[in-house]
């Protein structure tokens, strides 16, 4: 996997759910952390957030991109979230500048 991707290391997993879980674990997301994700997503995204003990914060999408609405993310954040789990549905890039 590393050679194919041109990286120093690589890891093959059996599912995107496993990859999401591994990513949250590698980022040390834990109980008490908030993770922003879309209301328009596959259930696995919310499941892995809860599996590591964090709190999913569901935020609305932009109607033209079907991706997280950056303004809605800003309005919904009670405190600085630990991470945001952004999906690019259906392959359209979200409008994020930072």
N, C-alpha and C positions, 0 to 999 in steps of 0.2 A: 504494500500500500504506500509506503513512504517513497519508494522509487517511482511509482506511477504518478504520485502527486508532487514529486520533486521536493520532498520535505526530509528533514532529518529523522523523523519518527512517524509511524503510522499505526493505525489500529482499525481493524475490521470488526463491525458489530452486526448483530442479526436484525436490527430494526432501528428506525429513527427514534422510537421511544427510548431504546437503550442509549442511543447517542445523546439525546436530550438529558437523560438522567446522568450520564457520565459527565456531560458539560457542566451541569449544576454542581455535581460533587467536586469536580476539578476546580471550580470557582469558589468552593467552600461556602456555598449557599446553605443556610441552616435555619432552624426555628427562629422566628422573630424577624427574619428578612422578608421584604416584600418583593415580589417578582411581577412585573407588568406583562400582561399578555392580552391578546385580542379576544373579543367576544366571538369572532368569526375564525375559529381554529379547530383543529382536531383535538379530541378529548385528552389525548396523551400529553399534550403540552401542560394542561392543568394538572393532570395526574402526577406527573413527575415533580412538579412544584410542590404539591402536597406530600409526595413521597419523601422528599428531603426535609419536610417539616416547615417549609416556608409558606407564606400566604400569597395566593394568587390574587392579583388586582386586575380585574377584567375591564378593558377600555374599548370604546367603540372604534369603528373603522371609518375611513374616508370612502364615500360612496363610489368615487371614480376609480380608485386604485384597489379597493378592498383590503388595504393595509392599515395598520394602526394610524390613527389620526394624531399627529404630534401635539396639536392643541388640546385634544382630549386627554392625552397622557399628562401634559403639564397641569391641567385643571384637576385631574383625579389624584395626583400624587399628594398624599398627606405629609410625607417626608421623602427624603431621597431614597428611591427604590434601589435595591441591591443590583438588579439587572432587569433588562426587558427581553422577553422572548418574542421576537418579531418574525412573523412568517410572511413570505412574499407570495401571496395568493392572488391570482393564478400566474405567478412568475413576473408580476409587475413590481418594479422596485418602489419601495416606500420613499416618501419625500422627507428624508432626514438630513439635516445639515451638520449635525454634531452628535 
